[in-house]
Amino acid sequence: MKRLPFVAVVLAIAGLLPLIFCACGIVFFASGVPIPNLMMAFVSYCAVSLAFFGAVHWGLALEPAPAIVTSGADRTDIIRLVLGVVPAFVGWVAAYTAFAWMPVAGVAILAVAVPLFALLERQGWRRGALPSGYMGLRWIVTAITECCLLVVLVARLF
């Protein structure tokens, strides 16, 4: 199995910066005027991040010479393709809910979806369907993302 490149780790962590900055702005900014736009930026970035998690599985399924060979590879590829679409759809639902109804509802959808999808990925990782080191990085990204989502949720609800 291939190890994750160092650049992938650095970029994954750097990809959390907009999320952290938006969360801090939502929690600490005193004026209520720019909050709706900042909330939409926050929800949109989380939705895009969730779609990116799914894109990882599309990349693994469409790889010409699989780096990870498992028994039942055809079934695994179908599952990967489905897992690649579901997070993008859920992210879209969260973004649309935030836009059309209430931003906090979009945050709540994402707060449930992000760890749930990580748990699904963990099952695949345990079967050897994901590169070594992936879940370690994924848990770090998930934990920071979930913390930001929950902090924003609590700050906007109370």
Residue frames relative to the residue before (quaternion, step in Angstrom):
aa qw qx qy qz dx dy dz
M 1.0000 0.0000 0.0000 0.0000 0.00 0.00 0.00
K 0.4563 -0.6789 0.5078 0.2702 3.51 -1.14 0.70
R 0.3818 -0.6807 0.5722 0.2518 3.54 -1.15 0.68
L 0.5616 -0.5879 0.4535 0.3651 3.54 -1.21 0.42
P 0.4557 -0.6712 0.5033 0.2975 3.59 -0.93 0.81
F 0.6157 -0.5716 0.4069 0.3587 3.54 -1.15 0.69
V 0.6199 0.5533 -0.3386 0.4415 3.58 1.04 -0.80
A 0.6213 0.5409 -0.3430 0.4514 3.60 1.03 -0.73
V 0.6469 0.5117 -0.3150 0.4696 3.57 0.99 -0.81
V 0.6643 0.5009 -0.3020 0.4653 3.58 0.89 -0.95
L 0.6855 0.4823 -0.2921 0.4607 3.60 0.89 -0.89
A 0.6192 0.5375 -0.3447 0.4570 3.59 1.05 -0.69
I 0.6755 0.4717 -0.2901 0.4868 3.56 0.93 -0.87
A 0.6521 0.5037 -0.3144 0.4714 3.61 0.97 -0.83
G 0.6163 0.5652 -0.3377 0.4320 3.58 1.11 -0.61
L 0.6093 0.5548 -0.3461 0.4485 3.56 1.24 -0.27
L 0.5128 0.6911 -0.4056 0.3080 3.60 1.18 -0.46
P 0.6640 0.4765 -0.3441 0.4622 3.69 0.80 -0.76
L 0.6245 0.5447 -0.3273 0.4541 3.56 1.06 -0.75
I 0.6732 0.4892 -0.2833 0.4768 3.58 0.93 -0.94
F 0.6645 0.5026 -0.3103 0.4578 3.60 0.92 -0.87
C 0.6466 0.5022 -0.3210 0.4761 3.61 0.97 -0.81
A 0.6542 0.5117 -0.3199 0.4560 3.59 0.90 -0.89
C 0.6588 0.4949 -0.3099 0.4743 3.60 0.92 -0.85
G 0.6472 0.5198 -0.3192 0.4572 3.59 0.96 -0.79
I 0.6574 0.5062 -0.3086 0.4652 3.58 0.97 -0.84
V 0.7122 0.4636 -0.2626 0.4570 3.56 0.90 -0.91
F 0.8132 0.3365 -0.1471 0.4515 3.58 0.82 -0.96
F 0.5641 0.5979 -0.4100 0.3952 3.62 1.16 -0.27
A 0.4173 -0.7662 0.4395 0.2135 3.56 -0.67 1.13
S 0.7035 0.4684 -0.2766 0.4574 3.59 0.96 -0.80
G 0.4135 -0.7259 0.4988 0.2309 3.58 -1.02 0.80
V 0.5027 0.6999 -0.4118 0.2965 3.60 1.20 -0.33
P 0.7910 0.3193 -0.2202 0.4731 3.67 0.59 -0.93
I 0.4234 0.7427 -0.4468 0.2636 3.61 1.24 -0.14
P 0.6481 0.5111 -0.3680 0.4281 3.69 0.78 -0.76
N 0.6645 0.4874 -0.3132 0.4721 3.60 0.95 -0.79
L 0.6530 0.5025 -0.3073 0.4761 3.56 1.00 -0.79
M 0.6231 0.5257 -0.3321 0.4744 3.59 1.07 -0.73
M 0.6603 0.4937 -0.3133 0.4713 3.59 0.95 -0.83
A 0.6230 0.5218 -0.3383 0.4745 3.59 1.04 -0.71
F 0.6469 0.5280 -0.2991 0.4618 3.55 0.99 -0.88
V 0.6873 0.4675 -0.2793 0.4807 3.59 0.81 -1.00
S 0.6540 0.5205 -0.3187 0.4471 3.59 0.91 -0.85
Y 0.6698 0.4881 -0.3073 0.4675 3.58 0.92 -0.86
C 0.6364 0.5114 -0.3281 0.4752 3.60 1.01 -0.74
A 0.6430 0.5196 -0.3207 0.4623 3.59 0.99 -0.80
V 0.6481 0.4994 -0.3127 0.4824 3.58 0.98 -0.81
S 0.6371 0.5244 -0.3222 0.4640 3.59 1.00 -0.80
L 0.6400 0.5152 -0.3206 0.4714 3.57 0.98 -0.81
A 0.6428 0.5076 -0.3186 0.4771 3.59 0.99 -0.80
F 0.6265 0.5405 -0.3364 0.4497 3.58 1.05 -0.71
F 0.5986 0.5496 -0.3595 0.4587 3.59 1.05 -0.72
G 0.6623 0.4951 -0.2987 0.4764 3.57 1.00 -0.78
A 0.6204 0.5664 -0.3393 0.4234 3.57 1.05 -0.75
V 0.5441 0.6060 -0.3951 0.4249 3.58 1.15 -0.53
H 0.6925 0.4833 -0.2739 0.4603 3.56 0.94 -0.90
W 0.6008 0.5275 -0.3613 0.4799 3.57 1.09 -0.59
G 0.6432 0.5280 -0.3240 0.4501 3.57 0.94 -0.83
L 0.6697 0.4849 -0.2989 0.4765 3.58 0.95 -0.82
A 0.6717 0.5017 -0.3017 0.4539 3.60 0.98 -0.79
L 0.7558 0.3974 -0.2052 0.4783 3.58 1.00 -0.77
E 0.3925 0.7226 -0.4760 0.3118 3.58 1.28 0.06
P 0.4789 -0.7107 0.4267 0.2891 3.64 -0.69 1.04
A 0.7699 0.1250 -0.0700 0.6219 3.59 0.94 -0.85
P 0.3357 -0.7925 0.4607 0.2167 3.59 -0.03 1.24
A 0.3982 -0.7082 0.5362 0.2289 3.53 -0.95 0.95
I 0.7502 0.2665 -0.1482 0.5867 3.54 1.20 -0.56
V 0.1116 -0.8026 0.5850 0.0322 3.56 -0.48 1.18
T 0.0231 0.7935 -0.6058 0.0539 3.54 -0.74 1.10
S 0.5491 -0.5657 0.4703 0.3967 3.55 -1.20 0.34
G 0.7866 0.2353 -0.2134 0.5295 3.57 -0.98 0.82
A 0.1217 0.8487 -0.5065 0.0913 3.56 1.07 0.79
D 0.6225 0.5439 -0.3572 0.4348 3.62 0.99 -0.71
R 0.6594 0.4894 -0.3019 0.4843 3.58 0.93 -0.88
T 0.6356 0.5271 -0.3248 0.4612 3.58 0.99 -0.82
D 0.6553 0.5079 -0.3190 0.4592 3.60 0.95 -0.82
I 0.6293 0.5188 -0.3384 0.4693 3.60 1.01 -0.73
I 0.6494 0.5033 -0.3125 0.4768 3.57 0.95 -0.86
R 0.6429 0.5231 -0.3229 0.4570 3.59 0.98 -0.82
L 0.6601 0.5038 -0.3138 0.4605 3.57 0.93 -0.83
V 0.6416 0.4984 -0.3219 0.4862 3.59 1.01 -0.76
L 0.6709 0.4865 -0.2986 0.4734 3.59 0.91 -0.89
G 0.6119 0.5537 -0.3466 0.4460 3.56 1.20 -0.39
V 0.7032 0.4588 -0.2535 0.4804 3.57 1.14 -0.62
V 0.6313 0.5861 -0.3387 0.3785 3.58 0.92 -0.90
P 0.6819 0.4727 -0.3320 0.4488 3.68 0.75 -0.82
A 0.6287 0.5249 -0.3438 0.4594 3.61 1.02 -0.70
F 0.6540 0.5058 -0.3113 0.4685 3.57 0.98 -0.83
V 0.6607 0.4942 -0.3090 0.4730 3.60 0.90 -0.88
G 0.6312 0.5263 -0.3262 0.4671 3.58 1.03 -0.76
W 0.6393 0.5130 -0.3174 0.4769 3.57 1.03 -0.80
V 0.6333 0.5232 -0.3273 0.4670 3.60 0.96 -0.86
A 0.6570 0.5040 -0.3095 0.4675 3.59 0.94 -0.86
A 0.6755 0.4854 -0.2989 0.4677 3.59 0.90 -0.88
Y 0.6634 0.4914 -0.3123 0.4700 3.59 0.95 -0.80
T 0.6273 0.5283 -0.3290 0.4682 3.57 1.02 -0.80
A 0.6560 0.5073 -0.3068 0.4671 3.57 0.96 -0.85
F 0.6925 0.4783 -0.2714 0.4669 3.56 0.99 -0.84
A 0.7767 0.3924 -0.1914 0.4540 3.57 0.78 -1.05
W 0.8006 0.2722 -0.1329 0.5169 3.57 1.04 -0.62
M 0.7571 -0.2795 0.2609 0.5298 3.56 0.23 -1.29
P 0.4929 -0.6883 0.4413 0.2977 3.62 -0.70 1.01
V 0.6355 0.5426 -0.3405 0.4310 3.60 0.97 -0.79
A 0.6137 0.5452 -0.3507 0.4507 3.61 1.08 -0.63
G 0.6324 0.5191 -0.3264 0.4733 3.59 1.05 -0.71
V 0.6287 0.5198 -0.3239 0.4792 3.57 1.04 -0.79
A 0.6485 0.5211 -0.3205 0.4529 3.60 0.95 -0.83
I 0.6295 0.5227 -0.3335 0.4683 3.61 0.96 -0.81
L 0.6819 0.4820 -0.2862 0.4699 3.57 0.90 -0.91
A 0.6269 0.5481 -0.3361 0.4400 3.59 1.04 -0.76
V 0.6666 0.4488 -0.2957 0.5164 3.59 1.16 -0.48
A 0.6983 0.5184 -0.2773 0.4083 3.58 0.88 -0.97
V 0.6483 0.5552 -0.3379 0.3967 3.61 0.87 -0.89
P 0.7342 0.3804 -0.2749 0.4905 3.67 0.68 -0.87
L 0.5987 0.5706 -0.3656 0.4269 3.60 1.09 -0.63
F 0.6739 0.4772 -0.2934 0.4818 3.56 0.94 -0.85
A 0.6117 0.5390 -0.3478 0.4629 3.60 1.08 -0.66
L 0.6423 0.5130 -0.3213 0.4702 3.59 1.03 -0.75
L 0.6288 0.5161 -0.3312 0.4781 3.59 1.05 -0.70
E 0.6459 0.5092 -0.3145 0.4740 3.58 1.00 -0.80
R 0.6057 0.5685 -0.3528 0.4306 3.56 1.04 -0.73
Q 0.6246 0.5328 -0.3404 0.4583 3.58 1.01 -0.74
G 0.6641 0.4877 -0.2984 0.4817 3.58 0.97 -0.82
W 0.6341 0.5321 -0.3261 0.4567 3.57 1.02 -0.79
R 0.6473 0.5254 -0.3182 0.4513 3.58 0.99 -0.82
R 0.6796 0.4555 -0.2801 0.5022 3.58 1.19 -0.54
G 0.5548 -0.6358 0.3806 0.3782 3.59 1.26 0.00
A 0.4703 0.7061 -0.4210 0.3211 3.60 1.20 0.36
L 0.7229 0.3451 -0.2322 0.5517 3.60 1.28 0.00
P 0.6134 -0.5797 0.3840 0.3745 3.60 -1.11 0.62
S 0.5624 -0.5777 0.4554 0.3776 3.55 -1.15 0.57
G 0.7588 0.3445 -0.2773 0.4781 3.54 -1.02 0.77
Y 0.5318 0.6539 -0.4088 0.3499 3.60 1.17 -0.41
M 0.7119 0.4653 -0.2842 0.4426 3.58 0.74 -0.98
G 0.5823 0.5648 -0.3817 0.4430 3.59 1.07 -0.56
L 0.6829 0.4572 -0.2686 0.5024 3.55 0.91 -0.95
R 0.6395 0.5400 -0.3206 0.4434 3.56 0.97 -0.85
W 0.6572 0.5021 -0.3214 0.4611 3.61 0.98 -0.78
I 0.6198 0.5290 -0.3437 0.4667 3.59 1.04 -0.71
V 0.6749 0.4838 -0.2872 0.4775 3.57 0.86 -0.99
T 0.6549 0.5134 -0.3086 0.4608 3.58 0.95 -0.86
A 0.6618 0.5138 -0.3158 0.4454 3.60 0.88 -0.90
I 0.6837 0.4684 -0.2938 0.4762 3.60 0.86 -0.90
T 0.6408 0.5181 -0.3192 0.4681 3.58 0.98 -0.84
E 0.6739 0.4947 -0.2945 0.4630 3.58 0.89 -0.93
C 0.6213 0.5294 -0.3421 0.4656 3.59 1.00 -0.75
C 0.6553 0.5016 -0.3098 0.4722 3.59 0.91 -0.88
L 0.6566 0.5132 -0.3106 0.4572 3.59 0.92 -0.90
L 0.6997 0.4717 -0.2791 0.4583 3.58 0.85 -0.93
V 0.6267 0.5253 -0.3375 0.4662 3.59 1.03 -0.74
V 0.6648 0.4847 -0.3044 0.4800 3.59 0.92 -0.86
L 0.6318 0.5427 -0.3250 0.4480 3.57 0.98 -0.85
V 0.6863 0.4662 -0.2739 0.4864 3.56 0.87 -0.97
A 0.6659 0.5123 -0.3149 0.4416 3.61 0.91 -0.85
R 0.7173 0.4366 -0.2561 0.4789 3.60 0.99 -0.73
L 0.6792 0.4857 -0.3041 0.4587 3.59 1.11 -0.52
F 0.7939 0.2764 -0.1342 0.5247 3.59 1.06 -0.68
